[in-house]
Amino acid sequence: MDLANAAIEAAVVTLVGLILIWLGKERFDAIDRRFQNMGERLDARFDTVDQRFQLTDQRFDTVDRRFQDMRQRFDARFDTVDERFGSMDRRFDAMDQRFDGVDQGIDRFEQRVDRFEQRVDNRFDVLQGSVDAMRSDLTQVALAVGVRQRAANG
């Protein structure tokens, strides 16, 4: 008898479970439909967001191309400026070399002038010595002739 009672109870529990499943199935189907609708709406929104991201990506690509064009133009202009500065540097170097040559010429000229000045000074010293000797000789001649000496040079 216990076996029959257990079998009857099992059949009742199974029958109640089937009835609950059958009654709950419609509710689960309704919930499933709601989730499906929500999923479709989310998919539509994600598609819209994806499109906006693609448009934004296209804009960034456009901006990148514009920056690359600007960079190329600036690079070309900077290269031109660099070439001009290089040309100016070469000209300044040539001018420096010319000024160095002029400085060397001036130094040689100053040395020549210094040597000339020294020669002139030596000649004046010799001339002064000769004039002093002549004066002394004239004084002795004057004294020998009998001319009186002056009180002071004047």
N, CA, C and O atoms as a GROMACS GRO file, in nm:
protein
  616
    1MET      N    1   0.080  -0.117   0.000
    1MET     CA    2   0.000   0.000   0.000
    1MET      C    3   0.086   0.126   0.000
    1MET      O    4   0.052   0.227  -0.061
    2ASP      N    5   0.191   0.117   0.066
    2ASP     CA    6   0.279   0.233   0.067
    2ASP      C    7   0.327   0.268  -0.074
    2ASP      O    8   0.344   0.384  -0.110
    3LEU      N    9   0.346   0.166  -0.149
    3LEU     CA   10   0.393   0.190  -0.286
    3LEU      C   11   0.284   0.257  -0.366
    3LEU      O   12   0.313   0.346  -0.446
    4ALA      N   13   0.160   0.217  -0.347
    4ALA     CA   14   0.049   0.277  -0.420
    4ALA      C   15   0.031   0.422  -0.376
    4ALA      O   16   0.010   0.509  -0.459
    5ASN      N   17   0.039   0.448  -0.246
    5ASN     CA   18   0.028   0.586  -0.196
    5ASN      C   19   0.140   0.672  -0.254
    5ASN      O   20   0.117   0.786  -0.294
    6ALA      N   21   0.260   0.619  -0.256
    6ALA     CA   22   0.374   0.694  -0.308
    6ALA      C   23   0.355   0.721  -0.456
    6ALA      O   24   0.386   0.830  -0.503
    7ALA      N   25   0.303   0.624  -0.530
    7ALA     CA   26   0.281   0.642  -0.674
    7ALA      C   27   0.172   0.745  -0.696
    7ALA      O   28   0.184   0.827  -0.787
    8ILE      N   29   0.065   0.742  -0.615
    8ILE     CA   30  -0.045   0.838  -0.630
    8ILE      C   31   0.006   0.978  -0.597
    8ILE      O   32  -0.023   1.073  -0.669
    9GLU      N   33   0.083   0.989  -0.490
    9GLU     CA   34   0.137   1.120  -0.454
    9GLU      C   35   0.229   1.171  -0.564
    9GLU      O   36   0.225   1.289  -0.598
   10ALA      N   37   0.310   1.086  -0.620
   10ALA     CA   38   0.400   1.126  -0.727
   10ALA      C   39   0.320   1.170  -0.847
   10ALA      O   40   0.356   1.269  -0.912
   11ALA      N   41   0.212   1.099  -0.880
   11ALA     CA   42   0.128   1.136  -0.993
   11ALA      C   43   0.061   1.269  -0.968
   11ALA      O   44   0.051   1.351  -1.059
   12VAL      N   45   0.014   1.293  -0.844
   12VAL     CA   46  -0.052   1.420  -0.811
   12VAL      C   47   0.049   1.533  -0.821
   12VAL      O   48   0.019   1.638  -0.879
   13VAL      N   49   0.169   1.513  -0.766
   13VAL     CA   50   0.272   1.619  -0.770
   13VAL      C   51   0.308   1.647  -0.916
   13VAL      O   52   0.326   1.762  -0.954
   14THR      N   53   0.320   1.542  -0.996
   14THR     CA   54   0.354   1.560  -1.137
   14THR      C   55   0.242   1.633  -1.208
   14THR      O   56   0.268   1.723  -1.288
   15LEU      N   57   0.116   1.595  -1.181
   15LEU     CA   58   0.002   1.660  -1.244
   15LEU      C   59  -0.006   1.806  -1.204
   15LEU      O   60  -0.032   1.891  -1.289
   16VAL      N   61   0.017   1.838  -1.076
   16VAL     CA   62   0.014   1.977  -1.029
   16VAL      C   63   0.127   2.054  -1.097
   16VAL      O   64   0.108   2.168  -1.138
   17GLY      N   65   0.244   1.991  -1.108
   17GLY     CA   66   0.358   2.056  -1.174
   17GLY      C   67   0.326   2.086  -1.319
   17GLY      O   68   0.358   2.195  -1.368
   18LEU      N   69   0.262   1.989  -1.390
   18LEU     CA   70   0.227   2.011  -1.530
   18LEU      C   71   0.124   2.122  -1.544
   18LEU      O   72   0.132   2.204  -1.636
   19ILE      N   73   0.027   2.125  -1.454
   19ILE     CA   74  -0.074   2.230  -1.458
   19ILE      C   75  -0.009   2.366  -1.434
   19ILE      O   76  -0.039   2.462  -1.505
   20LEU      N   77   0.081   2.374  -1.336
   20LEU     CA   78   0.150   2.501  -1.308
   20LEU      C   79   0.236   2.543  -1.428
   20LEU      O   80   0.241   2.661  -1.463
   21ILE      N   81   0.301   2.447  -1.490
   21ILE     CA   82   0.384   2.478  -1.607
   21ILE      C   83   0.296   2.529  -1.720
   21ILE      O   84   0.330   2.626  -1.787
   22TRP      N   85   0.180   2.460  -1.741
   22TRP     CA   86   0.091   2.501  -1.850
   22TRP      C   87   0.036   2.640  -1.824
   22TRP      O   88   0.025   2.720  -1.917
   23LEU      N   89  -0.001   2.670  -1.697
   23LEU     CA   90  -0.052   2.802  -1.663
   23LEU      C   91   0.060   2.908  -1.669
   23LEU      O   92   0.037   3.021  -1.711
   24GLY      N   93   0.180   2.871  -1.626
   24GLY     CA   94   0.291   2.966  -1.624
   24GLY      C   95   0.353   2.988  -1.760
   24GLY      O   96   0.423   3.086  -1.782
   25LYS      N   97   0.326   2.893  -1.855
   25LYS     CA   98   0.385   2.903  -1.987
   25LYS      C   99   0.342   3.032  -2.056
   25LYS      O  100   0.425   3.098  -2.119
   26GLU      N  101   0.215   3.068  -2.045
   26GLU     CA  102   0.169   3.190  -2.108
   26GLU      C  103   0.238   3.312  -2.048
   26GLU      O  104   0.273   3.406  -2.119
   27ARG      N  105   0.257   3.308  -1.917
   27ARG     CA  106   0.326   3.420  -1.853
   27ARG      C  107   0.472   3.426  -1.898
   27ARG      O  108   0.524   3.534  -1.925
   28PHE      N  109   0.536   3.309  -1.907
   28PHE     CA  110   0.675   3.306  -1.954
   28PHE      C  111   0.684   3.348  -2.100
   28PHE      O  112   0.780   3.414  -2.140
   29ASP      N  113   0.584   3.310  -2.180
   29ASP     CA  114   0.582   3.352  -2.321
   29ASP      C  115   0.567   3.504  -2.330
   29ASP      O  116   0.631   3.568  -2.413
   30ALA      N  117   0.482   3.561  -2.244
   30ALA     CA  118   0.463   3.706  -2.244
   30ALA      C  119   0.593   3.776  -2.202
   30ALA      O  120   0.632   3.875  -2.262
   31ILE      N  121   0.657   3.723  -2.100
   31ILE     CA  122   0.786   3.780  -2.055
   31ILE      C  123   0.889   3.765  -2.166
   31ILE      O  124   0.967   3.857  -2.191
   32ASP      N  125   0.890   3.652  -2.233
   32ASP     CA  126   0.985   3.628  -2.342
   32ASP      C  127   0.961   3.727  -2.455
   32ASP      O  128   1.056   3.782  -2.512
   33ARG      N  129   0.831   3.751  -2.489
   33ARG     CA  130   0.800   3.849  -2.594
   33ARG      C  131   0.845   3.989  -2.553
   33ARG      O  132   0.898   4.064  -2.636
   34ARG      N  133   0.826   4.023  -2.426
   34ARG     CA  134   0.869   4.155  -2.378
   34ARG      C  135   1.021   4.169  -2.389
   34ARG      O  136   1.072   4.273  -2.432
   35PHE      N  137   1.093   4.063  -2.350
   35PHE     CA  138   1.240   4.066  -2.362
   35PHE      C  139   1.282   4.074  -2.508
   35PHE      O  140   1.379   4.143  -2.542
   36GLN      N  141   1.208   4.005  -2.593
   36GLN     CA  142   1.241   4.007  -2.735
   36GLN      C  143   1.219   4.148  -2.792
   36GLN      O  144   1.303   4.198  -2.867
   37ASN      N  145   1.106   4.212  -2.756
   37ASN     CA  146   1.079   4.349  -2.801
   37ASN      C  147   1.186   4.445  -2.750
   37ASN      O  148   1.236   4.531  -2.823
   38MET      N  149   1.222   4.428  -2.622
   38MET     CA  150   1.324   4.514  -2.563
   38MET      C  151   1.458   4.491  -2.634
   38MET      O  152   1.532   4.586  -2.658
   39GLY      N  153   1.489   4.368  -2.666
   39GLY     CA  154   1.613   4.337  -2.737
   39GLY      C  155   1.616   4.401  -2.875
   39GLY      O  156   1.718   4.453  -2.918
   40GLU      N  157   1.500   4.397  -2.945
   40GLU     CA  158   1.494   4.458  -3.077
   40GLU      C  159   1.512   4.610  -3.068
   40GLU      O  160   1.580   4.670  -3.151
   41ARG      N  161   1.450   4.672  -2.966
   41ARG     CA  162   1.466   4.817  -2.948
   41ARG      C  163   1.611   4.851  -2.915
   41ARG      O  164   1.666   4.948  -2.967
   42LEU      N  165   1.673   4.769  -2.827
   42LEU     CA  166   1.814   4.793  -2.794
   42LEU      C  167   1.903   4.775  -2.917
   42LEU      O  168   1.997   4.851  -2.938
   43ASP      N  169   1.872   4.673  -2.998
   43ASP     CA  170   1.950   4.654  -3.121
   43ASP      C  171   1.939   4.775  -3.213
   43ASP      O  172   2.038   4.818  -3.272
   44ALA      N  173   1.816   4.830  -3.223
   44ALA     CA  174   1.796   4.948  -3.307
   44ALA      C  175   1.876   5.067  -3.253
   44ALA      O  176   1.939   5.141  -3.328
   45ARG      N  177   1.873   5.083  -3.122
   45ARG     CA  178   1.950   5.192  -3.061
   45ARG      C  179   2.099   5.171  -3.081
   45ARG      O  180   2.172   5.266  -3.113
   46PHE      N  181   2.146   5.048  -3.063
   46PHE     CA  182   2.289   5.020  -3.084
   46PHE      C  183   2.328   5.044  -3.230
   46PHE      O  184   2.438   5.091  -3.258
   47ASP      N  185   2.237   5.010  -3.323
   47ASP     CA  186   2.265   5.037  -3.464
   47ASP      C  187   2.279   5.188  -3.487
   47ASP      O  188   2.368   5.232  -3.560
   48THR      N  189   2.190   5.267  -3.423
   48THR     CA  190   2.198   5.413  -3.435
   48THR      C  191   2.330   5.464  -3.377
   48THR      O  192   2.396   5.548  -3.437
   49VAL      N  193   2.367   5.411  -3.260
   49VAL     CA  194   2.494   5.452  -3.198
   49VAL      C  195   2.611   5.412  -3.287
   49VAL      O  196   2.706   5.489  -3.302
   50ASP      N  197   2.606   5.292  -3.346
   50ASP     CA  198   2.712   5.248  -3.436
   50ASP      C  199   2.724   5.342  -3.556
   50ASP      O  200   2.834   5.376  -3.598
   51GLN      N  201   2.610   5.383  -3.611
   51GLN     CA  202   2.613   5.476  -3.724
   51GLN      C  203   2.675   5.609  -3.684
   51GLN      O  204   2.754   5.667  -3.759
   52ARG      N  205   2.640   5.656  -3.566
   52ARG     CA  206   2.697   5.782  -3.519
   52ARG      C  207   2.848   5.768  -3.498
   52ARG      O  208   2.924   5.859  -3.530
   53PHE      N  209   2.891   5.653  -3.444
   53PHE     CA  210   3.034   5.629  -3.429
   53PHE      C  211   3.103   5.626  -3.565
   53PHE      O  212   3.214   5.678  -3.580
   54GLN      N  213   3.040   5.566  -3.664
   54GLN     CA  214   3.099   5.561  -3.797
   54GLN      C  215   3.111   5.702  -3.855
   54GLN      O  216   3.213   5.736  -3.916
   55LEU      N  217   3.007   5.784  -3.837
   55LEU     CA  218   3.013   5.922  -3.884
   55LEU      C  219   3.125   5.999  -3.813
   55LEU      O  220   3.199   6.075  -3.876
   56THR      N  221   3.136   5.978  -3.683
   56THR     CA  222   3.241   6.044  -3.606
   56THR      C  223   3.378   5.997  -3.654
   56THR      O  224   3.470   6.077  -3.667
   57ASP      N  225   3.391   5.868  -3.680
   57ASP     CA  226   3.517   5.814  -3.731
   57ASP      C  227   3.552   5.874  -3.866
   57ASP      O  228   3.668   5.904  -3.893
   58GLN      N  229   3.452   5.892  -3.952
   58GLN     CA  230   3.475   5.955  -4.082
   58GLN      C  231   3.521   6.100  -4.064
   58GLN      O  232   3.609   6.147  -4.135
   59ARG      N  233   3.460   6.169  -3.969
   59ARG     CA  234   3.502   6.307  -3.943
   59ARG      C  235   3.646   6.311  -3.895
   59ARG      O  236   3.724   6.395  -3.939
   60PHE      N  237   3.682   6.219  -3.805
   60PHE     CA  238   3.820   6.214  -3.758
   60PHE      C  239   3.916   6.185  -3.873
   60PHE      O  240   4.025   6.242  -3.880
   61ASP      N  241   3.875   6.096  -3.964
   61ASP     CA  242   3.959   6.068  -4.080
   61ASP      C  243   3.979   6.194  -4.164
   61ASP      O  244   4.089   6.221  -4.212
   62THR      N  245   3.870   6.271  -4.181
   62THR     CA  246   3.880   6.396  -4.257
   62THR      C  247   3.974   6.494  -4.188
   62THR      O  248   4.058   6.557  -4.252
   63VAL      N  249   3.958   6.506  -4.056
   63VAL     CA  250   4.045   6.596  -3.980
   63VAL      C  251   4.190   6.549  -3.989
   63VAL      O  252   4.281   6.630  -4.004
   64ASP      N  253   4.213   6.418  -3.978
   64ASP     CA  254   4.348   6.364  -3.990
   64ASP      C  255   4.410   6.399  -4.125
   64ASP      O  256   4.526   6.438  -4.133
   65ARG      N  257   4.330   6.385  -4.233
   65ARG     CA  258   4.382   6.419  -4.365
   65ARG      C  259   4.416   6.568  -4.373
   65ARG      O  260   4.517   6.606  -4.432
   66ARG      N  261   4.331   6.651  -4.314
   66ARG     CA  262   4.358   6.794  -4.316
   66ARG      C  263   4.485   6.827  -4.240
   66ARG      O  264   4.566   6.909  -4.284
   67PHE      N  265   4.503   6.762  -4.124
   67PHE     CA  266   4.626   6.785  -4.048
   67PHE      C  267   4.748   6.736  -4.125
   67PHE      O  268   4.853   6.800  -4.122
   68GLN      N  269   4.735   6.623  -4.193
   68GLN     CA  270   4.848   6.574  -4.272
   68GLN      C  271   4.881   6.671  -4.385
   68GLN      O  272   4.998   6.698  -4.412
   69ASP      N  273   4.777   6.725  -4.450
   69ASP     CA  274   4.800   6.825  -4.556
   69ASP      C  275   4.870   6.949  -4.498
   69ASP      O  276   4.964   7.002  -4.557
   70MET      N  277   4.821   6.994  -4.381
   70MET     CA  278   4.883   7.110  -4.318
   70MET      C  279   5.028   7.081  -4.282
   70MET      O  280   5.115   7.165  -4.303
   71ARG      N  281   5.053   6.962  -4.228
   71ARG     CA  282   5.189   6.925  -4.189
   71ARG      C  283   5.280   6.926  -4.312
   71ARG      O  284   5.394   6.973  -4.306
   72GLN      N  285   5.230   6.873  -4.424
   72GLN     CA  286   5.312   6.872  -4.545
   72GLN      C  287   5.341   7.014  -4.593
   72GLN      O  288   5.453   7.045  -4.633
   73ARG      N  289   5.239   7.100  -4.588
   73ARG     CA  290   5.261   7.239  -4.630
   73ARG      C  291   5.360   7.308  -4.537
   73ARG      O  292   5.451   7.378  -4.583
   74PHE      N  293   5.342   7.289  -4.406
   74PHE     CA  294   5.435   7.350  -4.311
   74PHE      C  295   5.576   7.295  -4.329
   74PHE      O  296   5.673   7.370  -4.325
   75ASP      N  297   5.587   7.164  -4.349
   75ASP     CA  298   5.719   7.106  -4.371
   75ASP      C  299   5.786   7.166  -4.493
   75ASP      O  300   5.905   7.197  -4.490
   76ALA      N  301   5.709   7.184  -4.600
   76ALA     CA  302   5.765   7.244  -4.722
   76ALA      C  303   5.810   7.388  -4.694
   76ALA      O  304   5.918   7.429  -4.736
   77ARG      N  305   5.727   7.463  -4.623
   77ARG     CA  306   5.764   7.602  -4.592
   77ARG      C  307   5.885   7.607  -4.499
   77ARG      O  308   5.975   7.689  -4.518
   78PHE      N  309   5.887   7.520  -4.398
   78PHE     CA  310   6.002   7.519  -4.308
   78PHE      C  311   6.129   7.477  -4.381
   78PHE      O  312   6.237   7.527  -4.352
   79ASP      N  313   6.116   7.384  -4.477
   79ASP     CA  314   6.232   7.347  -4.556
   79ASP      C  315   6.284   7.466  -4.635
   79ASP      O  316   6.405   7.487  -4.644
   80THR      N  317   6.192   7.545  -4.691
   80THR     CA  318   6.233   7.665  -4.765
   80THR      C  319   6.302   7.764  -4.672
   80THR      O  320   6.405   7.822  -4.707
   81VAL      N  321   6.245   7.783  -4.553
   81VAL     CA  322   6.306   7.875  -4.456
   81VAL      C  323   6.442   7.823  -4.414
   81VAL      O  324   6.538   7.900  -4.403
   82ASP      N  325   6.453   7.691  -4.391
   82ASP     CA  326   6.582   7.632  -4.354
   82ASP      C  327   6.685   7.654  -4.464
   82ASP      O  328   6.801   7.682  -4.436
   83GLU      N  329   6.643   7.639  -4.590
   83GLU     CA  330   6.736   7.662  -4.700
   83GLU      C  331   6.782   7.808  -4.703
   83GLU      O  332   6.899   7.836  -4.726
   84ARG      N  333   6.687   7.899  -4.679
   84ARG     CA  334   6.726   8.040  -4.677
   84ARG      C  335   6.823   8.069  -4.563
   84ARG      O  336   6.921   8.142  -4.582
   85PHE      N  337   6.796   8.013  -4.445
   85PHE     CA  338   6.890   8.032  -4.334
   85PHE      C  339   7.025   7.970  -4.366
   85PHE      O  340   7.129   8.026  -4.331
   86GLY      N  341   7.024   7.855  -4.432
   86GLY     CA  342   7.151   7.793  -4.471
   86GLY      C  343   7.228   7.883  -4.567
   86GLY      O  344   7.349   7.897  -4.555
   87SER      N  345   7.157   7.942  -4.662
   87SER     CA  346   7.220   8.035  -4.756
   87SER      C  347   7.276   8.156  -4.682
   87SER      O  348   7.387   8.202  -4.710
   88MET      N  349   7.198   8.207  -4.587
   88MET     CA  350   7.246   8.322  -4.510
   88MET      C  351   7.367   8.284  -4.427
   88MET      O  352   7.461   8.362  -4.416
   89ASP      N  353   7.366   8.164  -4.368
   89ASP     CA  354   7.483   8.119  -4.291
   89ASP      C  355   7.607   8.113  -4.380
   89ASP      O  356   7.716   8.155  -4.339
   90ARG      N  357   7.590   8.062  -4.503
   90ARG     CA  358   7.706   8.055  -4.593
   90ARG      C  359   7.755   8.196  -4.627
   90ARG      O  360   7.876   8.220  -4.633
   91ARG      N  361   7.661   8.288  -4.648
   91ARG     CA  362   7.703   8.426  -4.677
   91ARG      C  363   7.775   8.488  -4.558
   91ARG      O  364   7.877   8.555  -4.574
   92PHE      N  365   7.720   8.466  -4.438
   92PHE     CA  366   7.787   8.518  -4.319
   92PHE      C  367   7.926   8.458  -4.301
   92PHE      O  368   8.020   8.527  -4.262
   93ASP      N  369   7.938   8.329  -4.329
   93ASP     CA  370   8.071   8.266  -4.320
   93ASP      C  371   8.168   8.330  -4.419
   93ASP      O  372   8.283   8.356  -4.386
   94ALA      N  373   8.119   8.355  -4.542
   94ALA     CA  374   8.205   8.420  -4.642
   94ALA      C  375   8.244   8.560  -4.595
   94ALA      O  376   8.359   8.602  -4.611
   95MET      N  377   8.146   8.633  -4.537
   95MET     CA  378   8.176   8.767  -4.487
   95MET      C  379   8.277   8.760  -4.372
   95MET      O  380   8.367   8.843  -4.363
   96ASP      N  381   8.260   8.661  -4.284
   96ASP     CA  382   8.356   8.645  -4.174
   96ASP      C  383   8.496   8.622  -4.228
   96ASP      O  384   8.593   8.678  -4.177
   97GLN      N  385   8.507   8.540  -4.332
   97GLN     CA  386   8.638   8.514  -4.390
   97GLN      C  387   8.696   8.643  -4.450
   97GLN      O  388   8.814   8.672  -4.436
   98ARG      N  389   8.609   8.719  -4.518
   98ARG     CA  390   8.657   8.846  -4.576
   98ARG      C  391   8.700   8.941  -4.465
   98ARG      O  392   8.804   9.006  -4.477
   99PHE      N  393   8.620   8.950  -4.358
   99PHE     CA  394   8.659   9.039  -4.247
   99PHE      C  395   8.788   8.990  -4.181
   99PHE      O  396   8.871   9.071  -4.140
  100ASP      N  397   8.804   8.859  -4.170
  100ASP     CA  398   8.930   8.807  -4.116
  100ASP      C  399   9.046   8.850  -4.203
  100ASP      O  400   9.152   8.888  -4.152
  101GLY      N  401   9.027   8.845  -4.336
  101GLY     CA  402   9.133   8.890  -4.427
  101GLY      C  403   9.160   9.038  -4.411
  101GLY      O  404   9.275   9.081  -4.412
  102VAL      N  405   9.052   9.117  -4.397
  102VAL     CA  406   9.070   9.262  -4.376
  102VAL      C  407   9.141   9.287  -4.244
  102VAL      O  408   9.231   9.371  -4.237
  103ASP      N  409   9.102   9.214  -4.138
  103ASP     CA  410   9.169   9.229  -4.008
  103ASP      C  411   9.317   9.196  -4.020
  103ASP      O  412   9.401   9.267  -3.964
  104GLN      N  413   9.349   9.090  -4.090
  104GLN     CA  414   9.490   9.054  -4.108
  104GLN      C  415   9.564   9.162  -4.184
  104GLN      O  416   9.678   9.195  -4.152
  105GLY      N  417   9.498   9.218  -4.288
  105GLY     CA  418   9.561   9.326  -4.363
  105GLY      C  419   9.584   9.449  -4.276
  105GLY      O  420   9.689   9.513  -4.284
  106ILE      N  421   9.484   9.480  -4.192
  106ILE     CA  422   9.500   9.595  -4.102
  106ILE      C  423   9.612   9.569  -4.003
  106ILE      O  424   9.691   9.659  -3.973
  107ASP      N  425   9.620   9.445  -3.952
  107ASP     CA  426   9.729   9.411  -3.859
  107ASP      C  427   9.865   9.428  -3.927
  107ASP      O  428   9.958   9.483  -3.868
  108ARG      N  429   9.877   9.381  -4.052
  108ARG     CA  430  10.004   9.396  -4.124
  108ARG      C  431  10.036   9.543  -4.147
  108ARG      O  432  10.151   9.586  -4.134
  109PHE      N  433   9.931   9.622  -4.181
  109PHE     CA  434   9.953   9.766  -4.202
  109PHE      C  435   9.998   9.833  -4.073
  109PHE      O  436  10.089   9.916  -4.074
  110GLU      N  437   9.934   9.797  -3.961
  110GLU     CA  438   9.974   9.856  -3.832
  110GLU      C  439  10.118   9.819  -3.798
  110GLU      O  440  10.192   9.901  -3.745
  111GLN      N  441  10.156   9.696  -3.828
  111GLN     CA  442  10.295   9.656  -3.803
  111GLN      C  443  10.391   9.740  -3.888
  111GLN      O  444  10.497   9.783  -3.842
  112ARG      N  445  10.353   9.761  -4.014
  112ARG     CA  446  10.438   9.842  -4.102
  112ARG      C  447  10.447   9.985  -4.050
  112ARG      O  448  10.554  10.045  -4.049
  113VAL      N  449  10.330  10.040  -4.007
  113VAL     CA  450  10.330  10.176  -3.953
  113VAL      C  451  10.417  10.183  -3.828
  113VAL      O  452  10.491  10.278  -3.809
  114ASP      N  453  10.406  10.079  -3.741
  114ASP     CA  454  10.489  10.077  -3.618
  114ASP      C  455  10.638  10.073  -3.654
  114ASP      O  456  10.718  10.144  -3.593
  115ARG      N  457  10.673   9.991  -3.752
  115ARG     CA  458  10.815   9.984  -3.792
  115ARG      C  459  10.860  10.117  -3.851
  115ARG      O  460  10.970  10.164  -3.824
  116PHE      N  461  10.772  10.179  -3.934
  116PHE     CA  462  10.805  10.309  -3.993
  116PHE      C  463  10.821  10.414  -3.884
  116PHE      O  464  10.914  10.495  -3.889
  117GLU      N  465  10.730  10.412  -3.786
  117GLU     CA  466  10.737  10.508  -3.676
  117GLU      C  467  10.867  10.492  -3.598
  117GLU      O  468  10.930  10.589  -3.558
  118GLN      N  469  10.905  10.367  -3.578
  118GLN     CA  470  11.030  10.342  -3.506
  118GLN      C  471  11.150  10.392  -3.585
  118GLN      O  472  11.243  10.449  -3.529
  119ARG      N  473  11.146  10.371  -3.716
  119ARG     CA  474  11.257  10.420  -3.800
  119ARG      C  475  11.263  10.572  -3.797
  119ARG      O  476  11.370  10.631  -3.787
  120VAL      N  477  11.143  10.636  -3.805
  120VAL     CA  478  11.139  10.783  -3.800
  120VAL      C  479  11.189  10.832  -3.664
  120VAL      O  480  11.265  10.928  -3.657
  121ASP      N  481  11.146  10.764  -3.556
  121ASP     CA  482  11.195  10.802  -3.422
  121ASP      C  483  11.346  10.789  -3.414
  121ASP      O  484  11.414  10.877  -3.360
  122ASN      N  485  11.399  10.681  -3.468
  122ASN     CA  486  11.546  10.662  -3.466
  122ASN      C  487  11.615  10.773  -3.545
  122ASN      O  488  11.718  10.826  -3.503
  123ARG      N  489  11.558  10.808  -3.660
  123ARG     CA  490  11.618  10.912  -3.742
  123ARG      C  491  11.611  11.047  -3.670
  123ARG      O  492  11.706  11.125  -3.674
  124PHE      N  493  11.496  11.075  -3.603
  124PHE     CA  494  11.488  11.200  -3.528
  124PHE      C  495  11.589  11.202  -3.414
  124PHE      O  496  11.650  11.305  -3.385
  125ASP      N  497  11.605  11.085  -3.350
  125ASP     CA  498  11.706  11.080  -3.242
  125ASP      C  499  11.846  11.108  -3.298
  125ASP      O  500  11.924  11.183  -3.239
  126VAL      N  501  11.877  11.048  -3.412
  126VAL     CA  502  12.008  11.072  -3.476
  126VAL      C  503  12.018  11.219  -3.516
  126VAL      O  504  12.122  11.281  -3.495
  127LEU      N  505  11.913  11.275  -3.575
  127LEU     CA  506  11.912  11.416  -3.616
  127LEU      C  507  11.929  11.508  -3.496
  127LEU      O  508  12.004  11.605  -3.501
  128GLN      N  509  11.860  11.475  -3.387
  128GLN     CA  510  11.871  11.557  -3.265
  128GLN      C  511  12.014  11.552  -3.213
  128GLN      O  512  12.071  11.652  -3.171
  129GLY      N  513  12.070  11.431  -3.218
  129GLY     CA  514  12.210  11.420  -3.175
  129GLY      C  515  12.303  11.503  -3.262
  129GLY      O  516  12.395  11.568  -3.213
  130SER      N  517  12.277  11.502  -3.392
  130SER     CA  518  12.359  11.581  -3.485
  130SER      C  519  12.340  11.730  -3.459
  130SER      O  520  12.437  11.805  -3.458
  131VAL      N  521  12.216  11.772  -3.438
  131VAL     CA  522  12.189  11.914  -3.409
  131VAL      C  523  12.256  11.954  -3.279
  131VAL      O  524  12.315  12.062  -3.272
  132ASP      N  525  12.249  11.870  -3.177
  132ASP     CA  526  12.315  11.901  -3.049
  132ASP      C  527  12.466  11.912  -3.068
  132ASP      O  528  12.531  12.000  -3.011
  133ALA      N  529  12.522  11.822  -3.148
  133ALA     CA  530  12.667  11.825  -3.172
  133ALA      C  531  12.705  11.952  -3.248
  133ALA      O  532  12.806  12.015  -3.219
  134MET      N  533  12.621  11.989  -3.347
  134MET     CA  534  12.650  12.113  -3.423
  134MET      C  535  12.640  12.235  -3.333
  134MET      O  536  12.720  12.328  -3.345
  135ARG      N  537  12.545  12.237  -3.246
  135ARG     CA  538  12.528  12.350  -3.154
  135ARG      C  539  12.650  12.363  -3.062
  135ARG      O  540  12.702  12.472  -3.037
  136SER      N  541  12.694  12.246  -3.015
  136SER     CA  542  12.812  12.247  -2.929
  136SER      C  543  12.934  12.299  -3.006
  136SER      O  544  13.014  12.377  -2.955
  137ASP      N  545  12.944  12.252  -3.130
  137ASP     CA  546  13.057  12.297  -3.213
  137ASP      C  547  13.048  12.447  -3.240
  137ASP      O  548  13.148  12.518  -3.235
  138LEU      N  549  12.926  12.496  -3.269
  138LEU     CA  550  12.907  12.639  -3.295
  138LEU      C  551  12.937  12.721  -3.170
  138LEU      O  552  12.993  12.831  -3.178
  139THR      N  553  12.901  12.669  -3.058
  139THR     CA  554  12.929  12.739  -2.932
  139THR      C  555  13.079  12.749  -2.912
  139THR      O  556  13.130  12.854  -2.872
  140GLN      N  557  13.149  12.644  -2.938
  140GLN     CA  558  13.295  12.646  -2.922
  140GLN      C  559  13.360  12.743  -3.022
  140GLN      O  560  13.456  12.812  -2.990
  141VAL      N  561  13.304  12.745  -3.146
  141VAL     CA  562  13.357  12.838  -3.247
  141VAL      C  563  13.330  12.982  -3.202
  141VAL      O  564  13.416  13.069  -3.214
  142ALA      N  565  13.210  13.005  -3.152
  142ALA     CA  566  13.174  13.140  -3.108
  142ALA      C  567  13.262  13.183  -2.992
  142ALA      O  568  13.306  13.298  -2.986
  143LEU      N  569  13.287  13.093  -2.902
  143LEU     CA  570  13.373  13.126  -2.788
  143LEU      C  571  13.515  13.151  -2.834
  143LEU      O  572  13.585  13.238  -2.780
  144ALA      N  573  13.557  13.077  -2.931
  144ALA     CA  574  13.693  13.094  -2.981
  144ALA      C  575  13.706  13.228  -3.053
  144ALA      O  576  13.813  13.289  -3.049
  145VAL      N  577  13.602  13.275  -3.117
  145VAL     CA  578  13.604  13.402  -3.189
  145VAL      C  579  13.588  13.516  -3.089
  145VAL      O  580  13.632  13.628  -3.119
  146GLY      N  581  13.532  13.496  -2.980
  146GLY     CA  582  13.519  13.598  -2.878
  146GLY      C  583  13.378  13.651  -2.861
  146GLY      O  584  13.362  13.762  -2.810
  147VAL      N  585  13.278  13.581  -2.899
  147VAL     CA  586  13.141  13.626  -2.880
  147VAL      C  587  13.102  13.590  -2.738
  147VAL      O  588  13.133  13.483  -2.687
  148ARG      N  589  13.031  13.685  -2.676
  148ARG     CA  590  12.992  13.661  -2.538
  148ARG      C  591  12.876  13.562  -2.534
  148ARG      O  592  12.796  13.553  -2.627
  149GLN      N  593  12.870  13.488  -2.422
  149GLN     CA  594  12.765  13.388  -2.402
  149GLN      C  595  12.636  13.456  -2.358
  149GLN      O  596  12.639  13.552  -2.281
  150ARG      N  597  12.527  13.410  -2.405
  150ARG     CA  598  12.398  13.468  -2.367
  150ARG      C  599  12.362  13.419  -2.229
  150ARG      O  600  12.409  13.315  -2.184
  151ALA      N  601  12.279  13.493  -2.164
  151ALA     CA  602  12.241  13.459  -2.026
  151ALA      C  603  12.152  13.337  -2.022
  151ALA      O  604  12.167  13.254  -1.932
  152ALA      N  605  12.061  13.322  -2.113
  152ALA     CA  606  11.970  13.207  -2.113
  152ALA      C  607  11.926  13.181  -2.256
  152ALA      O  608  11.929  13.269  -2.341
  153ASN      N  609  11.885  13.061  -2.279
  153ASN     CA  610  11.836  13.026  -2.414
  153ASN      C  611  11.701  13.094  -2.433
  153ASN      O  612  11.610  13.075  -2.353
  154GLY      N  613  11.690  13.168  -2.532
  154GLY     CA  614  11.562  13.232  -2.544
  154GLY      C  615  11.537  13.286  -2.672
  154GLY      O  616  11.431  13.343  -2.695
   0.00000   0.00000   0.00000
